[in-house]
């Protein structure tokens, strides 16, 4: 069947696809299941290769990574159920400059029916009731993974409840290149389009200006897009690149991740979650790593903007300062 049209199309494909066929990534997805983003050029390069044509940015990222690693606190982790753990400065010995949150949204269970991975989901109202405001300093930043469904609206409600204003939206574009991996095949029944991305909302509390507060933040080092392969079916593991984005941006060293698992444990962070296998966190010992000149632990700024050299901030580095992108001194905008 197909007549002359079928014979002409067959002849064309025998030679090679036309320009239109070659660029029809949506049809290719329908035919093969391979997502269009799989064909983004150079998307999976390492930082060294990614910035090979931009030596100044390459050197900046390398120096910042070395600085973060040098001053990082040892990995600490606390096995605890966040429904029961008091989120207070007394629990942790200090407040935090960064709070990273990856809640078990109900969307995660809907999109992976039959998965062997058990997900104890939280309604978004329960996530909102976490007392993030009590453990976040001022200024501080929150990074909230919120999926690609109802979490996008719920996440904004959460930020407002916690006293943060949304300032960025980091988008994780998920590829499915690995032929040995089982990917999500069944779409969220509440979705209209095929979801192949997730969002991480970024919120700020306090008055931080990029053109004046270079000792607190370094803006414009990274982009708001992460491209990496989707994890195994049923997994909610997020890309490790989010840590680099946070560490490059915020110079505050008190970082906590909530709803963490063993794979999230890393230097420079306190990881808290019910599914951790053990604990080593001691609030007094952790707070002692941020001592003021009088020897007392630094607990909180409490709305007073920290000065350069504050004990919880990464120290000034003249080379990094020279390399990093800067806003015009008279910009005046956040």
ZIPEQUI-V67958 format. One line per field, one symbol per residue. psi: psi as a letter, one per 40 degrees, with the letter a starting at -180 (. if undefined). burial: 1 if it has 16 or more other ideal C-beta (glycine too) atoms within 10 Angstrom, else 0. Layout:
# ZIPEQUI-V67958
psi->???
burial->???
This chain:
# ZIPEQUI-V67958
psi->idaddddddddddddiiiddddegdddddddeehidedehhedfiiddddedegddddddddddddddddehiihiihhiheddhhgidddeeiiidhhhhgigidddddefieiehhhgihidddddehgdddehihiiihhhhfaebedddddddddddefihhdihhhhhhigdheeihihdhiheeidihhfiiihhhiihihhhdedfeedihifdiifhhhiiiiiheiehihddddddddddhehehhihifiideehiieihhhideieaiehhdddddeegiideeiihdidfehhiiheieeiiihhddddddiiiihdedei.
burial->0000000000000000000000000001100000101100001000000010000011011001001100011001111101001010101111111111111111111111001000100101001101011011111111111111111001110110110100000101111110000011000100000011111111111101110011111110110001110100111101101111111111111111111110011101111111010000101001101100000011111000110001011100000100110010000001
